């Protein structure tokens, strides 16, 4: 609740000021206001006196709830659960280091692992194009992803880093027959992406059941 001054012009041309106590409420998706009480005509008071009245009211209301949950409107809702699960599994498997090691001999100028992880999360949350992913990154809860701004071209380039053999030391990190440990795979980065999406989807499904 809060104090509000309402000015009313009468037929005689004079303007009168009324002090109201007002509260906000929600009707559907619209936030509206309604008068709780009227403190009458304050036109005869000076500006200083009006300010004093308002300060007194605020002092009386400072220990009271001045609104409700209905007064708040969410401006943005972030996807949290799936990104959290993906990041946890990703870190457990050490995929960032594995991808970086696999591409170490190549002159890659951006963080491929960062972009692959984003595409994995997007595939689970909203399977669609890389262009849509680029435009909806702000909808994902990605607390650990600071640094350089995202670039659309890198999403297309990330899975094009093909014909990269999995280093022996990286294959040892993954369970046998997991799909990540294959020494015959000549497409480690795309292969990692596809297999990890499948594994993450199963984990998310189990967690929500």
GURONU-920138 format. One line per field, with one value per residue (C-alpha): residue number from 1; x, y, z. Coordinates in Angstrom, 2 decimals, padded with zeros to 5 digits, always signed. Layout:
// GURONU-920138
num	c(NUM; ...) .
c1	c(X; ...) .
c2	c(Y; ...) .
c3	c(Z; ...) .
***
This chain:
// GURONU-920138
num	c(1; 2; 3; 4; 5; 6; 7; 8; 9; 10; 11; 12; 13; 14; 15; 16; 17; 18; 19; 20; 21; 22; 23; 24; 25; 26; 27; 28; 29; 30; 31; 32; 33; 34; 35; 36; 37; 38; 39; 40; 41; 42; 43; 44; 45; 46; 47; 48; 49; 50; 51; 52; 53; 54; 55; 56; 57; 58; 59; 60; 61; 62; 63; 64; 65; 66; 67; 68; 69; 70; 71; 72; 73; 74; 75; 76; 77; 78; 79; 80; 81; 82; 83; 84; 85; 86; 87; 88; 89; 90; 91; 92; 93; 94; 95; 96; 97; 98; 99; 100; 101; 102; 103; 104; 105; 106; 107; 108; 109; 110; 111; 112; 113; 114; 115; 116; 117; 118; 119; 120; 121; 122; 123; 124; 125; 126; 127; 128; 129; 130; 131; 132; 133; 134; 135; 136; 137; 138; 139; 140; 141; 142; 143; 144; 145; 146; 147; 148; 149; 150; 151; 152; 153; 154; 155; 156; 157; 158; 159; 160; 161; 162; 163; 164; 165; 166; 167; 168; 169; 170; 171; 172; 173; 174; 175; 176; 177; 178; 179; 180; 181; 182; 183; 184; 185; 186; 187; 188; 189; 190; 191; 192; 193; 194; 195; 196; 197; 198; 199; 200; 201; 202; 203; 204; 205; 206; 207; 208; 209) .
c1	c(+000.00; +001.10; -000.10; -001.34; -002.48; -005.38; -006.26; -009.87; -011.08; -014.55; -017.06; -016.25; -012.71; -011.06; -008.72; -008.87; -006.33; -007.32; -004.99; -005.78; -004.28; -003.94; -002.93; -001.98; -003.67; -003.57; -006.47; -005.38; -002.14; -002.93; -001.77; -004.42; -004.82; -007.69; -008.39; -008.29; -009.05; -009.47; -007.95; -010.00; -009.30; -005.77; -005.94; -005.81; -002.46; +000.90; +003.32; +005.44; +002.46; +001.46; +004.97; +004.86; +001.55; +002.94; +006.11; +003.98; +001.91; +005.04; +006.41; +003.23; +003.34; +007.07; +006.62; +003.66; +003.54; +003.16; +002.35; +001.78; +003.24; +000.62; +002.33; +005.37; +005.56; +008.33; +010.33; +012.36; +012.29; +015.53; +015.93; +017.91; +017.49; +018.76; +021.81; +022.74; +022.56; +024.50; +027.24; +027.55; +027.91; +030.14; +032.54; +032.43; +033.53; +036.11; +034.80; +036.12; +039.69; +039.14; +037.89; +040.63; +043.29; +041.84; +042.02; +045.33; +047.23; +044.78; +044.69; +041.27; +040.71; +037.63; +036.53; +034.93; +034.01; +032.02; +029.97; +029.43; +028.18; +025.75; +024.42; +023.97; +021.91; +019.88; +019.21; +017.67; +015.75; +014.56; +015.62; +015.87; +018.36; +021.66; +020.28; +017.48; +019.99; +022.04; +018.98; +017.75; +020.99; +019.75; +016.95; +019.45; +020.92; +024.65; +026.41; +029.89; +029.94; +031.54; +034.15; +033.82; +030.42; +028.85; +029.28; +026.82; +029.48; +031.20; +028.12; +028.33; +032.10; +032.15; +030.87; +032.95; +036.15; +036.11; +038.65; +040.20; +041.25; +040.58; +043.88; +044.69; +044.82; +041.32; +039.83; +040.91; +038.64; +035.44; +033.77; +034.36; +031.76; +030.42; +030.82; +033.43; +036.29; +036.37; +039.90; +038.42; +036.33; +037.69; +035.06; +035.59; +033.87; +030.62; +030.64; +030.95; +028.06; +025.67; +026.55; +026.42; +023.01; +021.72; +023.23; +022.06; +018.53; +018.35; +019.68; +017.18; +014.35; +015.34; +015.71; +012.23; +010.47) .
c2	c(+000.00; +003.53; +007.13; +008.76; +012.30; +012.56; +015.89; +016.59; +019.59; +020.76; +022.46; +025.80; +025.47; +024.88; +021.94; +019.96; +017.48; +014.33; +012.00; +008.31; +005.09; +002.80; -000.83; -002.80; -006.03; -008.34; -009.11; -011.73; -010.44; -006.82; -005.04; -002.58; -000.20; +000.30; +002.83; +001.47; +004.73; +008.41; +010.98; +013.75; +017.05; +018.30; +021.36; +023.61; +022.18; +023.47; +021.28; +020.90; +019.76; +017.26; +015.82; +015.48; +013.62; +011.21; +010.58; +009.86; +007.34; +005.64; +005.43; +003.73; +001.25; +000.47; -002.61; -003.88; -005.78; -003.15; -005.59; -009.22; -011.81; -010.79; -007.40; -009.03; -009.96; -012.21; -010.47; -013.56; -017.26; -019.21; -022.92; -024.16; -027.92; -029.26; -026.94; -027.93; -031.68; -031.27; -029.20; -031.69; -034.70; -032.75; -031.90; -035.43; -036.80; -034.09; -033.38; -029.83; -031.02; -033.99; -031.83; -029.26; -031.97; -033.55; -030.23; -029.08; -029.76; -027.71; -023.94; -023.43; -019.83; -020.31; -022.55; -025.49; -027.26; -024.23; -024.17; -027.94; -027.88; -025.07; -027.09; -030.15; -028.14; -026.57; -029.96; -031.14; -027.96; -026.85; -029.05; -026.57; -024.71; -023.18; -019.80; -020.14; -021.24; -018.11; -015.90; -017.70; -018.10; -015.55; -017.99; -020.55; -020.46; -020.49; -019.08; -020.30; -018.98; -015.59; -014.30; -013.52; -012.91; -015.76; -015.75; -017.48; -018.68; -020.67; -022.82; -023.93; -024.39; -026.30; -029.57; -029.14; -029.85; -033.38; -036.13; -035.64; -038.89; -039.35; -039.18; -042.33; -040.47; -039.08; -042.44; -043.82; -041.33; -042.83; -046.16; -048.96; -049.13; -045.74; -044.40; -041.87; -044.36; -045.59; -045.40; -045.87; -042.76; -040.14; -037.60; -037.14; -033.76; -034.54; -038.04; -036.62; -034.25; -036.97; -039.48; -036.90; -035.64; -039.19; -039.82; -036.47; -036.97; -040.28; -038.70; -035.84; -038.29; -040.39; -037.33; -036.05; -039.41) .
c3	c(+000.00; -000.62; -000.50; -003.68; -004.40; -006.83; -008.43; -009.41; -011.40; -010.49; -012.86; -011.25; -012.62; -009.27; -008.73; -005.51; -004.19; -002.32; -000.45; -000.88; +000.47; -002.54; -003.03; -006.11; -007.16; -010.13; -012.42; -014.91; -016.39; -015.60; -012.44; -011.23; -008.30; -005.90; -003.19; +000.34; +002.15; +001.47; +003.78; +002.27; +000.61; +001.26; -000.99; +002.04; +003.14; +002.02; +000.07; +003.19; +005.24; +002.57; +002.52; +006.30; +006.11; +003.52; +005.56; +008.62; +006.67; +005.32; +008.85; +010.05; +007.17; +007.22; +009.42; +007.44; +004.20; +001.51; -001.26; -002.12; -004.45; -006.97; -007.24; -008.81; -012.44; -013.71; -016.42; -017.31; -016.45; -016.83; -017.52; -014.52; -014.02; -017.34; -017.53; -013.98; -014.74; -017.98; -016.33; -013.48; -015.80; -018.15; -015.33; -013.95; -017.31; -017.85; -021.34; -021.52; -021.02; -023.33; -026.20; -025.72; -025.66; -028.79; -030.62; -029.19; -032.43; -034.46; -034.70; -033.17; -032.10; -029.91; -027.03; -028.85; -025.59; -024.41; -027.60; -027.69; -024.10; -024.95; -027.89; -025.68; -023.19; -025.97; -027.57; -024.29; -023.49; -026.92; -029.86; -032.71; -034.87; -033.86; -034.89; -032.35; -029.72; -030.36; -029.87; -026.72; -024.75; -022.22; -021.28; -019.96; -016.47; -017.24; -014.15; -015.04; -018.59; -018.40; -020.75; -024.42; -026.03; -027.98; -031.75; -034.06; -036.48; -033.73; -033.17; -036.79; -036.63; -033.34; -034.81; -037.94; -036.02; -037.40; -038.05; -034.64; -033.01; -029.32; -027.41; -025.46; -022.12; -022.74; -023.71; -020.35; -018.56; -019.90; -019.06; -021.51; -024.29; -023.24; -026.74; -025.64; -025.41; -029.00; -030.45; -033.92; -033.78; -036.18; -035.20; -031.51; -031.10; -032.99; -031.53; -028.01; -028.69; -029.89; -027.17; -024.38; -025.49; -025.30; -021.85; -020.47; -021.74; -019.88; -016.67; -016.86; -017.49; -014.47; -012.24; -013.09; -012.66) .
***
